[in-house]
Amino acid sequence: MSDAYRSACATGRRLWSALLPAQAPIDEGVDLGFLSERFELTGGAIRNCSVCAAVLAADEGVPVGMVHLVRAVALEFSKLGRLTLEADFDRFHELVRTP
């Protein structure tokens, strides 16, 4: 793993942490490392995903969890014209597949 990759992941983790809405409860199972390592997103896209995930969770009346975050990433990918590849979403790919 290169120093540049490690630096990008650390920056991504900080962005995810900083951009999750402060008033939104966050499930303790949220893996910001997974999000920052798997998804190459700009700060603006991470903000969009964070807000979307908070809305999805609030609609269900539950804390923001990985299910909400990966679904939000999939929605953002769709807006950007990107595919939701199993290789990117790993164990969460089933959550974003279209039935």
GUZALUM-124801 format. One record per residue: x, y, z of N, C-alpha, C in turn; residue in one letter. Coordinates in nm, 4 decimals. Layout:
REM residues N
<atom n_east="X" n_north="Y" n_up="Z" ca_east="X" ca_north="Y" ca_up="Z" c_east="X" c_north="Y" c_up="Z" type="a"/>
...
REM end
This chain:
REM residues 99
<atom n_east="0.0848" n_north="-0.1169" n_up="0.0000" ca_east="0.0000" ca_north="0.0000" ca_up="0.0000" c_east="0.0900" c_north="0.1240" c_up="0.0000" type="m"/>
<atom n_east="0.0674" n_north="0.2116" n_up="-0.0958" ca_east="0.1529" ca_north="0.3294" ca_up="-0.1096" c_east="0.1168" c_north="0.4361" c_up="-0.0061" type="s"/>
<atom n_east="0.2122" n_north="0.5265" n_up="0.0166" ca_east="0.1877" ca_north="0.6377" ca_up="0.1085" c_east="0.0748" c_north="0.7267" c_up="0.0576" type="d"/>
<atom n_east="0.0672" n_north="0.7468" n_up="-0.0742" ca_east="-0.0387" ca_north="0.8302" ca_up="-0.1326" c_east="-0.1758" c_north="0.7684" c_up="-0.1081" type="a"/>
<atom n_east="-0.1843" n_north="0.6356" n_up="-0.1224" ca_east="-0.3115" ca_north="0.5661" ca_up="-0.0993" c_east="-0.3514" c_north="0.5781" c_up="0.0476" type="y"/>
<atom n_east="-0.2570" n_north="0.5559" n_up="0.1380" ca_east="-0.2855" ca_north="0.5674" ca_up="0.2815" c_east="-0.3305" c_north="0.7087" c_up="0.3162" type="r"/>
<atom n_east="-0.2657" n_north="0.8079" n_up="0.2565" ca_east="-0.3014" ca_north="0.9467" ca_up="0.2814" c_east="-0.4420" c_north="0.9766" c_up="0.2299" type="s"/>
<atom n_east="-0.4747" n_north="0.9268" n_up="0.1099" ca_east="-0.6079" ca_north="0.9483" ca_up="0.0528" c_east="-0.7150" c_north="0.8828" c_up="0.1396" type="a"/>
<atom n_east="-0.6867" n_north="0.7636" n_up="0.1902" ca_east="-0.7826" ca_north="0.6948" ca_up="0.2770" c_east="-0.8034" c_north="0.7703" c_up="0.4079" type="c"/>
<atom n_east="-0.6942" n_north="0.8202" n_up="0.4651" ca_east="-0.7049" ca_north="0.8971" ca_up="0.5895" c_east="-0.7844" c_north="1.0249" c_up="0.5668" type="a"/>
<atom n_east="-0.7612" n_north="1.0911" n_up="0.4549" ca_east="-0.8367" ca_north="1.2117" ca_up="0.4221" c_east="-0.9843" c_north="1.1777" c_up="0.4026" type="t"/>
<atom n_east="-1.0108" n_north="1.0701" n_up="0.3297" ca_east="-1.1485" ca_north="1.0268" ca_up="0.3081" c_east="-1.2195" c_north="0.9955" c_up="0.4385" type="g"/>
<atom n_east="-1.1499" n_north="0.9282" n_up="0.5290" ca_east="-1.2089" ca_north="0.8939" ca_up="0.6591" c_east="-1.2439" c_north="1.0207" c_up="0.7366" type="r"/>
<atom n_east="-1.1528" n_north="1.1188" n_up="0.7345" ca_east="-1.1797" ca_north="1.2461" ca_up="0.8029" c_east="-1.2993" c_north="1.3174" c_up="0.7409" type="r"/>
<atom n_east="-1.3081" n_north="1.3150" n_up="0.6071" ca_east="-1.4210" ca_north="1.3791" ca_up="0.5393" c_east="-1.5526" c_north="1.3111" c_up="0.5758" type="l"/>
<atom n_east="-1.5561" n_north="1.1784" n_up="0.5690" ca_east="-1.6787" ca_north="1.1070" ca_up="0.6066" c_east="-1.7187" c_north="1.1426" c_up="0.7494" type="w"/>
<atom n_east="-1.6234" n_north="1.1429" n_up="0.8390" ca_east="-1.6521" ca_north="1.1721" ca_up="0.9792" c_east="-1.7026" c_north="1.3153" c_up="0.9973" type="s"/>
<atom n_east="-1.6390" n_north="1.4097" n_up="0.9307" ca_east="-1.6750" ca_north="1.5505" ca_up="0.9456" c_east="-1.8072" c_north="1.5842" c_up="0.8774" type="a"/>
<atom n_east="-1.8413" n_north="1.5129" n_up="0.7702" ca_east="-1.9578" ca_north="1.5500" ca_up="0.6901" c_east="-2.0855" c_north="1.4747" c_up="0.7257" type="l"/>
<atom n_east="-2.0758" n_north="1.3756" n_up="0.8128" ca_east="-2.1994" ca_north="1.3133" ca_up="0.8609" c_east="-2.2717" c_north="1.4170" c_up="0.9471" type="l"/>
<atom n_east="-2.4011" n_north="1.4373" n_up="0.9238" ca_east="-2.4734" ca_north="1.5397" ca_up="1.0003" c_east="-2.4597" c_north="1.5189" c_up="1.1509" type="p"/>
<atom n_east="-2.4214" n_north="1.6246" n_up="1.2208" ca_east="-2.3958" ca_north="1.6162" ca_up="1.3651" c_east="-2.5188" c_north="1.5719" c_up="1.4433" type="a"/>
<atom n_east="-2.6367" n_north="1.6107" n_up="1.3969" ca_east="-2.7589" ca_north="1.5772" ca_up="1.4696" c_east="-2.8087" c_north="1.4361" c_up="1.4408" type="q"/>
<atom n_east="-2.7486" n_north="1.3679" n_up="1.3448" ca_east="-2.7922" ca_north="1.2325" ca_up="1.3096" c_east="-2.7241" c_north="1.1291" c_up="1.3983" type="a"/>
<atom n_east="-2.8012" n_north="1.0425" n_up="1.4628" ca_east="-2.7385" ca_north="0.9342" ca_up="1.5396" c_east="-2.6699" c_north="0.8370" c_up="1.4435" type="p"/>
<atom n_east="-2.5513" n_north="0.7916" n_up="1.4814" ca_east="-2.4722" ca_north="0.7018" ca_up="1.3966" c_east="-2.4600" c_north="0.5663" c_up="1.4652" type="i"/>
<atom n_east="-2.4925" n_north="0.4613" n_up="1.3924" ca_east="-2.4792" ca_north="0.3253" ca_up="1.4437" c_east="-2.3321" c_north="0.2948" c_up="1.4699" type="d"/>
<atom n_east="-2.3044" n_north="0.2236" n_up="1.5775" ca_east="-2.1636" ca_north="0.1954" ca_up="1.6101" c_east="-2.0985" c_north="0.0982" c_up="1.5123" type="e"/>
<atom n_east="-2.1765" n_north="0.0354" n_up="1.4256" ca_east="-2.1210" ca_north="-0.0560" ca_up="1.3258" c_east="-2.0748" c_north="0.0130" c_up="1.1982" type="g"/>
<atom n_east="-2.0873" n_north="0.1449" n_up="1.1913" ca_east="-2.0452" ca_north="0.2177" ca_up="1.0711" c_east="-1.8939" c_north="0.2057" c_up="1.0553" type="v"/>
<atom n_east="-1.8507" n_north="0.1696" n_up="0.9358" ca_east="-1.7089" ca_north="0.1480" ca_up="0.9056" c_east="-1.6616" c_north="0.2558" c_up="0.8077" type="d"/>
<atom n_east="-1.6151" n_north="0.3679" n_up="0.8617" ca_east="-1.5682" ca_north="0.4776" ca_up="0.7777" c_east="-1.4445" c_north="0.4383" c_up="0.6985" type="l"/>
<atom n_east="-1.3659" n_north="0.3468" n_up="0.7512" ca_east="-1.2483" ca_north="0.2972" ca_up="0.6798" c_east="-1.2886" c_north="0.2283" c_up="0.5510" type="g"/>
<atom n_east="-1.3920" n_north="0.1452" n_up="0.5571" ca_east="-1.4418" ca_north="0.0772" ca_up="0.4370" c_east="-1.4852" c_north="0.1794" c_up="0.3334" type="f"/>
<atom n_east="-1.5633" n_north="0.2786" n_up="0.3764" ca_east="-1.6140" ca_north="0.3803" ca_up="0.2839" c_east="-1.5002" c_north="0.4567" c_up="0.2179" type="l"/>
<atom n_east="-1.4011" n_north="0.4952" n_up="0.2960" ca_east="-1.2912" ca_north="0.5760" ca_up="0.2410" c_east="-1.1967" c_north="0.4932" c_up="0.1544" type="s"/>
<atom n_east="-1.1826" n_north="0.3641" n_up="0.1851" ca_east="-1.0935" ca_north="0.2788" ca_up="0.1065" c_east="-1.1582" c_north="0.2311" c_up="-0.0230" type="e"/>
<atom n_east="-1.2884" n_north="0.2089" n_up="-0.0224" ca_east="-1.3562" ca_north="0.1490" ca_up="-0.1375" c_east="-1.4064" c_north="0.2493" c_up="-0.2401" type="r"/>
<atom n_east="-1.4435" n_north="0.3688" n_up="-0.1940" ca_east="-1.5115" ca_north="0.4625" ca_up="-0.2823" c_east="-1.4318" c_north="0.5906" c_up="-0.2985" type="f"/>
<atom n_east="-1.3870" n_north="0.6145" n_up="-0.4205" ca_east="-1.3131" ca_north="0.7361" ca_up="-0.4522" c_east="-1.4150" c_north="0.8448" c_up="-0.4858" type="e"/>
<atom n_east="-1.4394" n_north="0.9310" n_up="-0.3882" ca_east="-1.5407" ca_north="1.0352" ca_up="-0.4021" c_east="-1.4822" c_north="1.1705" c_up="-0.3624" type="l"/>
<atom n_east="-1.5321" n_north="1.2748" n_up="-0.4251" ca_east="-1.4913" ca_north="1.4101" ca_up="-0.3862" c_east="-1.5578" c_north="1.4460" c_up="-0.2535" type="t"/>
<atom n_east="-1.5126" n_north="1.5543" n_up="-0.1936" ca_east="-1.5735" ca_north="1.6010" ca_up="-0.0692" c_east="-1.7214" c_north="1.6319" c_up="-0.0880" type="g"/>
<atom n_east="-1.7564" n_north="1.6922" n_up="-0.2020" ca_east="-1.8964" ca_north="1.7231" ca_up="-0.2295" c_east="-1.9816" c_north="1.5984" c_up="-0.2425" type="g"/>
<atom n_east="-1.9277" n_north="1.4954" n_up="-0.3070" ca_east="-2.0008" ca_north="1.3691" ca_up="-0.3216" c_east="-2.0161" c_north="1.3004" c_up="-0.1862" type="a"/>
<atom n_east="-1.9135" n_north="1.3077" n_up="-0.1026" ca_east="-1.9226" ca_north="1.2494" ca_up="0.0320" c_east="-2.0294" c_north="1.3231" c_up="0.1121" type="i"/>
<atom n_east="-2.0359" n_north="1.4547" n_up="0.0978" ca_east="-2.1391" ca_north="1.5317" ca_up="0.1671" c_east="-2.2772" c_north="1.4876" c_up="0.1189" type="r"/>
<atom n_east="-2.2945" n_north="1.4748" n_up="-0.0120" ca_east="-2.4230" ca_north="1.4289" ca_up="-0.0667" c_east="-2.4610" c_north="1.2928" c_up="-0.0088" type="n"/>
<atom n_east="-2.3650" n_north="1.2015" n_up="-0.0032" ca_east="-2.3903" ca_north="1.0673" ca_up="0.0497" c_east="-2.4265" c_north="1.0727" c_up="0.1980" type="c"/>
<atom n_east="-2.3579" n_north="1.1554" n_up="0.2721" ca_east="-2.3821" ca_north="1.1672" ca_up="0.4159" c_east="-2.5229" c_north="1.2183" c_up="0.4444" type="s"/>
<atom n_east="-2.5624" n_north="1.3213" n_up="0.3718" ca_east="-2.6966" ca_north="1.3776" ca_up="0.3903" c_east="-2.8024" c_north="1.2769" c_up="0.3464" type="v"/>
<atom n_east="-2.7814" n_north="1.2132" n_up="0.2328" ca_east="-2.8754" ca_north="1.1132" ca_up="0.1829" c_east="-2.8900" c_north="0.9990" c_up="0.2830" type="c"/>
<atom n_east="-2.7798" n_north="0.9495" n_up="0.3355" ca_east="-2.7842" ca_north="0.8401" ca_up="0.4334" c_east="-2.8609" c_north="0.8822" c_up="0.5584" type="a"/>
<atom n_east="-2.8397" n_north="1.0059" n_up="0.6035" ca_east="-2.9106" ca_north="1.0551" ca_up="0.7215" c_east="-3.0612" c_north="1.0614" c_up="0.6956" type="a"/>
<atom n_east="-3.1002" n_north="1.1033" n_up="0.5765" ca_east="-3.2426" ca_north="1.1098" ca_up="0.5408" c_east="-3.3017" c_north="0.9693" c_up="0.5341" type="v"/>
<atom n_east="-3.2302" n_north="0.8757" n_up="0.4717" ca_east="-3.2780" ca_north="0.7377" ca_up="0.4636" c_east="-3.2991" c_north="0.6785" c_up="0.6035" type="l"/>
<atom n_east="-3.2021" n_north="0.7018" n_up="0.6913" ca_east="-3.2119" ca_north="0.6490" ca_up="0.8277" c_east="-3.3251" c_north="0.7163" c_up="0.9050" type="a"/>
<atom n_east="-3.3370" n_north="0.8481" n_up="0.8917" ca_east="-3.4426" ca_north="0.9214" ca_up="0.9621" c_east="-3.5802" c_north="0.8731" c_up="0.9159" type="a"/>
<atom n_east="-3.5925" n_north="0.8439" n_up="0.7869" ca_east="-3.7188" ca_north="0.7944" ca_up="0.7333" c_east="-3.7579" c_north="0.6615" c_up="0.7981" type="d"/>
<atom n_east="-3.6570" n_north="0.5815" n_up="0.8337" ca_east="-3.6812" ca_north="0.4527" ca_up="0.8996" c_east="-3.6863" c_north="0.4664" c_up="1.0512" type="e"/>
<atom n_east="-3.6458" n_north="0.5833" n_up="1.1032" ca_east="-3.6447" ca_north="0.6048" ca_up="1.2480" c_east="-3.5336" c_north="0.5307" c_up="1.3192" type="g"/>
<atom n_east="-3.4201" n_north="0.5128" n_up="1.2498" ca_east="-3.3072" ca_north="0.4393" ca_up="1.3069" c_east="-3.1786" c_north="0.5205" c_up="1.2893" type="v"/>
<atom n_east="-3.0731" n_north="0.4871" n_up="1.3641" ca_east="-2.9444" ca_north="0.5542" ca_up="1.3431" c_east="-2.8879" c_north="0.5246" c_up="1.2036" type="p"/>
<atom n_east="-2.8051" n_north="0.6127" n_up="1.1544" ca_east="-2.7380" ca_north="0.5935" ca_up="1.0255" c_east="-2.6479" c_north="0.4708" c_up="1.0366" type="v"/>
<atom n_east="-2.6687" n_north="0.3763" n_up="0.9475" ca_east="-2.5884" ca_north="0.2540" ca_up="0.9456" c_east="-2.5230" c_north="0.2357" c_up="0.8105" type="g"/>
<atom n_east="-2.4476" n_north="0.1297" n_up="0.7992" ca_east="-2.3796" ca_north="0.1005" ca_up="0.6730" c_east="-2.4789" c_north="0.0796" c_up="0.5594" type="m"/>
<atom n_east="-2.5943" n_north="0.0217" n_up="0.5887" ca_east="-2.6939" ca_north="0.0016" ca_up="0.4840" c_east="-2.7333" c_north="0.1353" c_up="0.4222" type="v"/>
<atom n_east="-2.7497" n_north="0.2376" n_up="0.5037" ca_east="-2.7886" ca_north="0.3695" ca_up="0.4532" c_east="-2.6736" c_north="0.4349" c_up="0.3771" type="h"/>
<atom n_east="-2.5535" n_north="0.4197" n_up="0.4302" ca_east="-2.4375" ca_north="0.4819" ca_up="0.3664" c_east="-2.4049" c_north="0.4186" c_up="0.2321" type="l"/>
<atom n_east="-2.4079" n_north="0.2863" n_up="0.2233" ca_east="-2.3757" ca_north="0.2242" ca_up="0.0939" c_east="-2.4875" c_north="0.2473" c_up="-0.0074" type="v"/>
<atom n_east="-2.6115" n_north="0.2533" n_up="0.0389" ca_east="-2.7211" ca_north="0.2869" ca_up="-0.0539" c_east="-2.7052" c_north="0.4302" c_up="-0.1041" type="r"/>
<atom n_east="-2.6641" n_north="0.5192" n_up="-0.0157" ca_east="-2.6419" ca_north="0.6583" ca_up="-0.0556" c_east="-2.5269" c_north="0.6679" c_up="-0.1561" type="a"/>
<atom n_east="-2.4209" n_north="0.5895" n_up="-0.1352" ca_east="-2.3103" ca_north="0.5876" ca_up="-0.2316" c_east="-2.3605" c_north="0.5363" c_up="-0.3666" type="v"/>
<atom n_east="-2.4413" n_north="0.4316" n_up="-0.3651" ca_east="-2.4948" ca_north="0.3769" ca_up="-0.4905" c_east="-2.5794" c_north="0.4816" c_up="-0.5631" type="a"/>
<atom n_east="-2.6596" n_north="0.5566" n_up="-0.4892" ca_east="-2.7399" ca_north="0.6628" ca_up="-0.5506" c_east="-2.6502" c_north="0.7713" c_up="-0.6092" type="l"/>
<atom n_east="-2.5454" n_north="0.8060" n_up="-0.5370" ca_east="-2.4509" ca_north="0.9077" ca_up="-0.5863" c_east="-2.3786" c_north="0.8560" c_up="-0.7109" type="e"/>
<atom n_east="-2.3380" n_north="0.7296" n_up="-0.7101" ca_east="-2.2753" ca_north="0.6700" ca_up="-0.8284" c_east="-2.3697" c_north="0.6798" c_up="-0.9483" type="f"/>
<atom n_east="-2.4973" n_north="0.6521" n_up="-0.9256" ca_east="-2.5958" ca_north="0.6590" ca_up="-1.0329" c_east="-2.6031" c_north="0.8002" c_up="-1.0909" type="s"/>
<atom n_east="-2.6035" n_north="0.9004" n_up="-1.0034" ca_east="-2.6061" ca_north="1.0393" ca_up="-1.0506" c_east="-2.4814" c_north="1.0728" c_up="-1.1309" type="k"/>
<atom n_east="-2.3695" n_north="1.0119" n_up="-1.0938" ca_east="-2.2422" ca_north="1.0386" ca_up="-1.1605" c_east="-2.2209" c_north="0.9497" c_up="-1.2835" type="l"/>
<atom n_east="-2.3156" n_north="0.8594" n_up="-1.3096" ca_east="-2.3025" ca_north="0.7693" ca_up="-1.4230" c_east="-2.2040" c_north="0.6563" c_up="-1.3986" type="g"/>
<atom n_east="-2.1785" n_north="0.6252" n_up="-1.2728" ca_east="-2.0856" ca_north="0.5179" ca_up="-1.2386" c_east="-2.1624" c_north="0.3907" c_up="-1.2046" type="r"/>
<atom n_east="-2.0997" n_north="0.2770" n_up="-1.2267" ca_east="-2.1607" ca_north="0.1477" ca_up="-1.1976" c_east="-2.1410" c_north="0.1093" c_up="-1.0521" type="l"/>
<atom n_east="-2.2332" n_north="0.0304" n_up="-0.9992" ca_east="-2.2199" ca_north="-0.0227" ca_up="-0.8637" c_east="-2.1651" c_north="-0.1648" c_up="-0.8741" type="t"/>
<atom n_east="-2.0343" n_north="-0.1737" n_up="-0.8866" ca_east="-1.9676" ca_north="-0.3024" ca_up="-0.9060" c_east="-1.9523" c_north="-0.3783" c_up="-0.7745" type="l"/>
<atom n_east="-1.9697" n_north="-0.5083" n_up="-0.7840" ca_east="-1.9539" ca_north="-0.5930" ca_up="-0.6655" c_east="-1.8148" c_north="-0.5772" c_up="-0.6057" type="e"/>
<atom n_east="-1.7139" n_north="-0.5598" n_up="-0.6900" ca_east="-1.5765" ca_north="-0.5443" ca_up="-0.6416" c_east="-1.5624" c_north="-0.4206" c_up="-0.5528" type="a"/>
<atom n_east="-1.6379" n_north="-0.3160" n_up="-0.5810" ca_east="-1.6320" ca_north="-0.1945" ca_up="-0.4993" c_east="-1.7130" c_north="-0.2087" c_up="-0.3707" type="d"/>
<atom n_east="-1.8327" n_north="-0.2641" n_up="-0.3832" ca_east="-1.9252" ca_north="-0.2688" ca_up="-0.2693" c_east="-1.9039" c_north="-0.3905" c_up="-0.1802" type="f"/>
<atom n_east="-1.8281" n_north="-0.4885" n_up="-0.2286" ca_east="-1.7881" ca_north="-0.6049" ca_up="-0.1493" c_east="-1.9095" c_north="-0.6678" c_up="-0.0805" type="d"/>
<atom n_east="-1.9033" n_north="-0.6861" n_up="0.0484" ca_east="-2.0081" ca_north="-0.7553" ca_up="0.1231" c_east="-2.1405" c_north="-0.6789" c_up="0.1275" type="r"/>
<atom n_east="-2.1398" n_north="-0.5530" n_up="0.0855" ca_east="-2.2616" ca_north="-0.4726" ca_up="0.0854" c_east="-2.3290" c_north="-0.4672" c_up="-0.0515" type="f"/>
<atom n_east="-2.2734" n_north="-0.5367" n_up="-0.1492" ca_east="-2.3267" ca_north="-0.5278" ca_up="-0.2854" c_east="-2.4737" c_north="-0.5702" c_up="-0.2940" type="h"/>
<atom n_east="-2.5141" n_north="-0.6693" n_up="-0.2180" ca_east="-2.6544" ca_north="-0.7147" ca_up="-0.2208" c_east="-2.7491" c_north="-0.6038" c_up="-0.1796" type="e"/>
<atom n_east="-2.7025" n_north="-0.5090" n_up="-0.0996" ca_east="-2.7886" ca_north="-0.3994" ca_up="-0.0534" c_east="-2.8177" c_north="-0.2985" c_up="-0.1626" type="l"/>
<atom n_east="-2.7366" n_north="-0.2958" n_up="-0.2663" ca_east="-2.7516" ca_north="-0.1928" ca_up="-0.3699" c_east="-2.7929" c_north="-0.2501" c_up="-0.5045" type="v"/>
<atom n_east="-2.8046" n_north="-0.3804" n_up="-0.5139" ca_east="-2.8485" ca_north="-0.4430" ca_up="-0.6399" c_east="-2.9941" c_north="-0.4120" c_up="-0.6639" type="r"/>
<atom n_east="-3.0277" n_north="-0.3881" n_up="-0.7893" ca_east="-3.1668" ca_north="-0.3668" ca_up="-0.8269" c_east="-3.2340" c_north="-0.5025" c_up="-0.8418" type="t"/>
<atom n_east="-3.3483" n_north="-0.5211" n_up="-0.7755" ca_east="-3.4161" ca_north="-0.6529" ca_up="-0.7848" c_east="-3.4648" c_north="-0.6837" c_up="-0.9236" type="p"/>
REM end
